[in-house]
Amino acid sequence: MFPVSFYTYPAFLVVVAVVVGLMVGSFLNVVIHRLPKMLERQWRAECAELAGTPLAPAGKYDLVAPRSACPKCGSKITAAQNIPLVSYLVLRGKCANCREPISPRYPVVEAVSGVLAGYIAWRYGMSSALFGALIFTWAMIALAFIDLDTFYLPDSITLPLLWAGLLFNAGGTFIDLRSAVIGAAAGYVALWAVFWAFKLATGKEGMGYGDFKLLAAIGAWLGWKMLPLVILLSSMVGAGIGIALIVFAKHAREKPIPFGPYLAVAGLIALFWGEQINRLYLDLF
């Protein structure tokens, strides 16, 4: 049983959700930084084994060990220096030991995670939709930033996210299961078709297979009816940012831009306001 206060005082649930969201945001920073490195170490080890030259055993490196440390000086980060948002403000955005600047991304991820968690708690209350929306949102945040850094969307996040969407919707949490299954299949096929059409027309690959899986996961959570909106929003946001980067940041036209973050943002917009946007669009006709 959940505490009665969560139902009696919705504001208390929102506050708890924000605090939990901040802590999860701190963990997401670890995932964003370490998961790609963990996968790279695994791939190198597998390649070396296939080549018959196994690598020497390396120290443990996962989402828990070793302890977080400053990337510049290597000093360990204490618990007091790892309080979401607060530590960054107290330290004025600098390492306590070497005084090198700490990337503002860390508090941004924590803040976004906390604010969205609070909004989700306010919107859904104590329900299965609350937990589902939190899982979906935190996965979108992690995937967006990992793709920004590495141009890679890990299967270890996208595939469990897809299955989780189907499981939540087995009980009709967001949409019916039939719409979720069709959404997962249609999401994958839609970008797969775009990928091959672009490759056949230009001889180049316009996106990665991780984008297919991410849209399939979004379809599993939100259903096939939301896919046109997600694709339209992600394309509009991507085109706008891409043009801005070329014009203002002198971003080379031939330099690729990851599509995953735009899909993630579009997926969150569709989760929160997709029905209203679709209804508004249909009312125009």
Salt bridges, closest charged atoms under 4 A:
GLU40 OE2 - ARG44 NH2 3.05
ASP62 OD2 - LYS60 NZ 3.77
ASP149 OD2 - ARG105 NH1 2.55
ASP155 OD1 - LYS213 NZ 2.86
GLU205 OE2 - LYS199 NZ 3.35
